[in-house]
Amino acid sequence: MHFPLDEIRNRFPALSGPGEPPIYLDNPAGTLVPRSVIDAVATAMATASSNLGGYFAASQRAGDIWSKAHDAAADLVGAKSPREVIIGANMTTLTLHLSRSIGRLMKPGDEIIVTRMDHEGDVSPWLLMAEDLKLNVKWLNFNRETWRIEPEELRPLLSDRTKLLALNYASNLTGSINDVKALTALAKAAGALVYVDAVQLTPHRLPDVLDLGCDFLACSSYKFFGPHLGVVWGREELLASLTPYKVRCASDALPERFETGTPQVELLAGLAATVDYLASVGEMTGHSGTRRARLAGAYAASDAYETTLTQRLVAGLKALPGVTIHGITNPNRFAQRVPTVSFTHDRISTHVFAEKLAAQNIYIWSGHNYAYELARQLGLKESEGVVRIGMAHYNSLAEVERCLSAVAAIVTEKSPVLA
């Protein structure tokens, strides 16, 4: 199927303005925003900049935006009800907030499991909870051969005292996708809650919380072409049973009991518009039906297209002397990764690559990217980390080729800066 790249790029002002745009390959840190999302935010700021619950028109409009945002997020993750969707400042803040409520289910000596593959947003909140409540922390490694967390690594860590498994769906450094459904089943069989960080998966694959069987799933809309918001889905009966940390006069209904303060109405308008944008990609690629069905079509088409970019990037990097890719490089296993590719060089600092590419208007990241434990398990210097190149469905093969040419030029320079 033809992928409508030009039509998609025309939706993004950063890519469709006058002159040659920068090459945005920093997408794991945050994606560009389409015009429809920008317009939705601006319209809400102009017409609905009011608190909820009033009798006047602007407040009613704000309430409608709030409802539509939760409906859209519920469709995106496959929730049974928008009451299961909590929206807040960002994934890390929401996870820190919810960890206080989840911690009330635990007692000293209970065990939690965190992984060495996660972003710190799904590690530090649980370490802090464990410190406060005198819980025992177990660390789950990933397999260096498969680049994933394997069930045989998890099984020995589970016991009748395991109360929580926090794991990521896809790595923001290696790009590897974990078999979360299988890992969740093991943890649930041991009686543990499962909290899934799907921040890096959601820009590229459509989550299905009911199929996964987990208890919580978190993502960030600014990683999937929207405004700076975090979204956490939780099973309704579980959310209803948790003690919320809120002001006394705030609503005790779901999901309001976990959404502190005045909602960011303009960003909620942008979130709903983001999900509609993604659904429109489904329409562009020949899909119809419910919004969820159109989302599924969009993700399938985007994934197929992004895989062609990943194949070229990985092949090009592998051909360069001194380069080590940290992640899955076998094209037969690309279904088990997102298009985030990280590498190091045996003599050139990661920051030299980032700086020199930036000088050519090619945006990438260097460092550990908050995948702190992952970098440690790989034996990387904390000050260096990796060079991270992350693609999205609006990137082109020509952009990948330009990036590869620029990286190759740095590698072949006569006097590179040593790491």
Disulfide bonds with the S-S distance in Angstrom:
none
